[in-house]
């Protein structure tokens, strides 16, 4: 619109009318196309709520993913894809919960004996779902159920994880699923586990740190809201109270490597299967998300999405407007390339959704990626200074 306004003073009346008519026609067509997609997604979501078949849920999930892929290829809007994928996967997960409850009840196990909640983490917790997803969930249930409640929710969680896999949510290779006892428990059991992690009572420091990082993005999905928010508030509060734990997370974040080499040029693998490529997730996108997360926790910001965190960090004064704008641009650029890699995998063009060959891109696009990495490097320096990391 700014570009149009700059042009208008140089046009006569007829040219102005022609330009505006052309723009109106173009955007009316685009809006009609997008409205039709939104309508189809709404219809599919309604079908999800009505079905009792896991195979049908899988079909609807595939159709929704296909729609989002087509829309992204047309407009390449990262926030729009995040919002849609997160929304319909929440609908699918909630429906799966309902069906699992009914399935256990029909098998004579009864309905859940206590209030419980399903909480997501990772990209789902940050409301940053993309076209390829896996399970990053935990379950918390109310206290005072004893061993009977523990047994019920063990069976419930095992069945839920299997049913989610059936409808298109891959099992997490890291085991971040409620079928893993680490990611399931009553509120009191969770409180005990979290305090043990914060106090370094478990031997595996690296695993403890990773678990805390994952928990930092916890978000309510389904079940009892009050119980979910009590646990999420507990997690946030403990992370702020035990500064040495947050310091450890900050140190790990500032030490994450970036795909920058000699003279701040893009670094790529020099040999092997991925020669001439770099892992855009590990060496670009993940350090950005991780470092923004650390600052957000330290400043007590409740948002979980990376873009929302950047916006709020600017508002409370941690970032200048230019810094916030640059980091938001970096997130858009890197995430767009991650999604495009996923599309190549879905279409069978390549096997891996992580490795990017920057020399297959235009010089302008390569430079955008390089500048994104430089902004992340500056962000790491900010955290290094703020946390007095030696």
C-alpha positions in Angstrom: 0.0 0.0 0.0 2.9 2.4 0.7 4.3 1.7 -2.8 0.8 2.4 -4.3 0.5 5.7 -2.4 4.0 6.7 -3.7 2.9 6.1 -7.3 -0.5 7.8 -7.2 0.7 11.4 -7.2 2.3 10.8 -10.6 -0.8 9.5 -12.3 -3.7 11.3 -14.0 -7.3 10.5 -13.1 -7.7 7.8 -15.8 -4.4 6.1 -14.9 -5.4 6.2 -11.2 -8.7 4.5 -11.9 -7.1 1.9 -14.1 -4.5 1.0 -11.5 -7.0 0.8 -8.6 -9.4 -1.3 -10.8 -6.6 -3.7 -11.6 -5.6 -4.0 -7.9 -9.2 -4.5 -6.9 -9.6 -7.2 -9.5 -6.4 -8.9 -8.5 -7.0 -8.9 -4.7 -10.7 -9.9 -5.1 -9.5 -13.0 -7.0 -6.8 -13.7 -4.3 -9.4 -13.2 -1.5 -11.9 -15.5 -3.2 -9.2 -18.2 -3.5 -8.2 -17.9 0.1 -11.8 -17.8 1.3 -12.5 -21.1 -0.6 -9.5 -22.7 1.2 -10.7 -21.4 4.6 -14.2 -22.7 3.9 -12.8 -26.2 3.0 -10.7 -26.3 6.2 -13.7 -25.3 8.3 -15.7 -28.1 6.7 -13.0 -30.6 7.4 -12.6 -29.5 11.0 -16.4 -30.1 11.5 -16.0 -33.6 10.0 -13.2 -34.3 12.5 -15.5 -33.4 15.4 -18.2 -35.7 14.1 -16.2 -38.8 13.2 -15.7 -41.9 15.4 -13.1 -43.5 13.0 -9.4 -43.1 13.4 -8.9 -43.9 9.8 -11.2 -41.1 8.8 -9.3 -38.8 11.1 -6.1 -39.7 9.3 -7.7 -38.9 6.0 -8.9 -35.5 7.2 -5.5 -34.8 8.6 -3.9 -35.6 5.3 -6.4 -33.4 3.5 -5.8 -30.5 5.8 -2.0 -30.8 5.4 -2.5 -30.8 1.6 -4.6 -27.7 1.7 -2.0 -25.9 3.9 0.8 -26.9 1.6 -1.1 -25.5 -1.5 -1.8 -22.3 0.3 1.8 -21.9 1.5 3.1 -22.4 -2.1 0.9 -19.6 -3.2 1.4 -17.0 -0.5 4.3 -18.3 1.6 2.9 -16.8 4.8 4.7 -18.4 7.7 2.3 -17.1 10.5 -0.7 -18.2 8.5 0.6 -21.8 8.2 1.6 -21.9 11.9 -1.9 -20.8 13.0 -3.8 -23.2 10.7 -1.6 -26.2 11.4 -1.7 -25.6 15.2 -5.5 -25.0 15.2 -6.5 -28.2 13.2 -4.0 -30.4 15.1 -5.5 -29.2 18.4 -8.9 -30.2 17.0 -7.6 -33.6 16.0 -5.8 -34.2 19.3 -9.0 -33.3 21.3 -11.1 -35.6 19.2 -8.5 -38.4 19.7 -8.7 -37.8 23.5 -12.5 -38.2 23.4 -12.4 -41.4 21.4 -9.7 -42.9 23.7 -11.8 -42.1 26.7 -14.8 -43.9 25.0 -12.6 -46.8 24.0 -11.3 -47.5 27.5 -14.8 -47.1 28.9 -16.1 -49.7 26.4 -13.3 -52.0 27.4 -14.5 -51.9 31.0 -11.7 -49.5 32.3 -14.2 -46.7 33.0 -13.9 -43.0 32.3 -10.9 -41.0 33.7 -11.2 -41.2 37.5 -9.7 -37.6 37.9 -9.5 -34.4 36.0 -6.6 -34.3 33.6 -5.0 -32.2 30.9 -3.1 -32.6 27.7 -0.2 -30.1 27.3 1.9 -29.7 24.2 5.5 -28.6 24.0 8.1 -28.0 21.3 6.8 -26.3 18.1 3.2 -27.2 19.0 3.6 -25.6 22.4 4.9 -22.5 20.6 2.0 -22.6 18.2 4.5 -23.0 15.4 3.3 -26.3 13.8 4.4 -27.0 10.2 3.6 -29.6 7.6 5.5 -32.4 9.2 4.7 -33.1 12.9 5.4 -35.5 15.7 4.1 -35.9 19.2 5.4 -33.5 21.9 2.8 -34.0 24.7 2.6 -34.5 28.4 -0.3 -35.4 30.7 -1.0 -34.1 34.2 -3.8 -35.3 36.4 -5.2 -34.3 39.8 -3.8 -35.7 43.0 -5.2 -38.2 45.5 -5.9 -40.9 43.0 -3.2 -43.2 44.2 -1.9 -46.2 42.3 -5.3 -46.8 40.7 -5.1 -43.5 39.0 -1.5 -44.0 38.0 -2.5 -47.3 36.3 -5.4 -45.8 34.5 -3.5 -42.9 33.1 -0.6 -45.3 32.1 -3.1 -47.3 30.0 -4.8 -44.1 28.8 -1.5 -42.6 27.7 -0.2 -45.7 25.9 -3.5 -46.0 23.9 -3.5 -42.2 23.2 0.0 -42.2 21.8 -0.8 -45.2 19.5 -4.1 -43.6 18.3 -2.3 -40.2 17.6 0.2 -42.1 15.5 -2.7 -43.7 13.6 -4.1 -40.3 12.7 -0.8 -38.9 11.5 1.1 -37.6 14.6 4.5 -39.4 14.4 5.9 -40.8 17.6 8.6 -38.5 19.0 12.0 -40.1 18.5 13.1 -38.4 21.8 10.3 -40.1 23.7 8.5 -36.8 24.6 5.1 -38.5 24.9 2.8 -39.4 27.8 3.5 -43.1 27.3 6.9 -42.3 28.7 6.6 -42.0 32.5 8.8 -39.0 32.4 6.1 -37.1 30.7 3.1 -38.3 32.7 2.0 -37.8 36.3 -0.2 -36.3 38.9 0.3 -32.6 39.8 2.3 -33.5 42.9 4.4 -36.0 41.0 5.2 -33.3 38.4 6.1 -30.9 41.2 8.4 -33.4 42.7 10.1 -34.1 39.4 10.5 -30.5 38.5 12.1 -29.6 41.9 14.5 -32.6 41.5 15.5 -31.3 38.1 16.0 -27.7 39.4 18.1 -28.9 42.3 20.3 -31.1 40.1 19.1 -34.2 42.0 19.2 -36.3 38.8 22.6 -37.4 37.5 22.1 -36.7 33.8 22.6 -32.9 33.6 22.3 -32.8 29.8 19.0 -34.6 29.8 17.7 -32.5 32.7 18.6 -29.3 30.8 16.9 -30.6 27.6 13.7 -31.5 29.5 13.6 -28.0 31.0 14.0 -26.4 27.6 11.2 -28.5 26.2 8.9 -27.7 29.2 9.6 -23.9 28.7 7.1 -24.0 25.7 4.3 -25.8 27.5 0.8 -24.9 26.2 -2.7 -26.1 27.2 -4.4 -28.2 24.5 -7.2 -30.2 26.1 -8.8 -31.4 29.3 -9.0 -29.4 32.6 -7.7 -25.9 32.0 -7.2 -25.0 35.6 -5.0 -28.0 36.2 -3.0 -27.3 33.0 -2.4 -23.6 33.9 -1.4 -24.6 37.4 1.4 -26.8 36.0 2.4 -24.3 33.4 2.6 -21.5 36.1 4.7 -23.9 38.2 7.2 -24.5 35.4 7.5 -20.8 34.6 7.9 -19.9 38.3 10.6 -22.5 39.0 12.6 -21.5 36.0 12.7 -17.9 37.2 13.3 -18.8 40.9 16.3 -21.2 40.2 18.5 -18.8 38.3 21.4 -21.2 38.0 19.2 -23.4 35.9 18.2 -20.5 33.6 21.9 -19.6 33.5 22.8 -23.1 32.3 20.1 -22.8 29.6 21.5 -19.4 28.6 25.0 -20.7 28.4 23.9 -23.6 26.1 22.0 -21.1 23.9 25.0 -18.8 23.4 27.2 -21.8 22.5 25.0 -23.1 19.8 26.9 -23.1 16.5 25.7 -21.1 13.5 26.3 -21.7 9.8 28.8 -18.8 9.6 32.4 -19.4 8.5 35.4 -17.4 7.5 34.7 -13.7 7.1 31.1 -14.3 8.2 30.3 -16.1 5.0 27.8 -19.0 4.9 29.4 -22.2 6.1 28.5 -25.5 4.4 29.6 -29.1 4.8 32.9 -29.7 3.0 32.4 -33.4 2.4 30.0 -36.3 2.8 26.4 -36.8 1.9 25.5 -33.1 2.5 28.5 -31.5 0.9 27.7 -27.9 0.0 24.7 -27.9 2.4 24.1 -26.9 6.0 21.5 -28.0 8.6 19.2 -25.0 8.6 17.4 -26.3 11.7 20.4 -26.9 14.0 22.7 -24.1 12.7 20.2 -21.3 12.1 16.5 -21.7 13.2 17.0 -23.6 16.5 19.6 -21.1 17.9 17.2 -18.2 17.1 14.2 -19.9 18.8 16.3 -21.0 21.8 17.9 -17.6 22.5 14.6 -15.8 22.2 13.1 -18.3 24.7 15.8 -17.7 27.2 15.3 -13.9 27.2 11.5 -14.4 27.4 11.7 -16.6 30.5 14.1 -14.3 32.2 11.8 -11.3 31.6 8.7 -13.2 32.7 7.0 -13.1 29.3 4.1 -15.6 29.2 3.9 -15.9 25.4 5.3 -19.1 23.8 5.4 -18.3 20.1 8.8 -16.9 18.9 7.3 -13.9 17.0 5.1 -13.0 20.0 8.1 -13.2 22.3 10.1 -10.9 20.1 7.2 -8.4 20.0 6.8 -8.4 23.8 10.6 -8.2 24.3 10.6 -5.0 22.3 7.6 -3.6 24.2 9.3 -4.2 27.6 12.6 -2.7 26.4 14.9 -5.7 25.9 15.1 -5.0 22.1 15.2 -1.9 20.1 12.7 -1.6 17.2 15.4 -2.4 14.7 16.7 -5.4 16.6 13.1 -6.8 17.0 12.3 -6.2 13.4 15.6 -7.9 12.3 15.0 -11.0 14.4 11.4 -11.3 13.3 12.6 -11.1 9.6 15.2 -13.8 10.4 12.5 -16.0 11.9 10.3 -15.6 8.8 13.2 -16.2 6.4 14.6 -19.3 8.1 11.2 -20.9 8.8 10.0 -20.3 5.2 13.0 -22.3 4.0 12.3 -25.1 6.6 8.8 -25.4 5.3 9.9 -25.4 1.7 12.3 -28.2 2.6 9.4 -30.1 4.2 7.4 -29.7 1.0 10.3 -31.2 -1.0 10.3 -34.2 1.3 6.5 -34.6 1.0 6.7 -34.4 -2.8 9.5 -37.0 -2.8 12.0 -34.5 -4.3 14.5 -35.2 -1.4 14.7 -37.3 1.7 15.9 -34.8 4.3 13.9 -31.8 5.5 16.9 -30.2 7.4 19.7 -29.6 4.9 19.7 -26.6 2.6 22.0 -25.9 -0.3 22.3 -22.1 -0.3 23.9 -22.1 -3.8 20.7 -23.3 -5.3 19.1 -20.0 -4.2 19.4 -16.6 -5.7 22.3 -14.4 -4.5 19.7 -12.1 -2.8 18.1 -15.0 -0.9 21.5 -16.3 0.2 22.3 -12.8 1.5 19.0 -12.7 3.5 20.0 -16.0 5.2 23.5 -14.7 6.0 22.1 -11.5 7.5 19.6 -13.6 9.5 22.6 -15.6 11.0 24.4 -12.4 11.8 21.4 -11.1 13.7 21.2 -14.4 15.7 25.0 -14.0 16.5 24.3 -10.5 17.8 21.4 -12.0 19.9 23.8 -14.6 21.4 26.1 -11.7 22.4 23.2 -9.9 24.1 22.4 -13.0 26.2 26.2 -13.6 26.8 26.4 -10.1 28.3 23.1 -10.1 30.2 23.9 -13.4 31.9 27.6 -12.6 32.6 28.7 -15.8 30.8 32.5 -16.2 30.8 
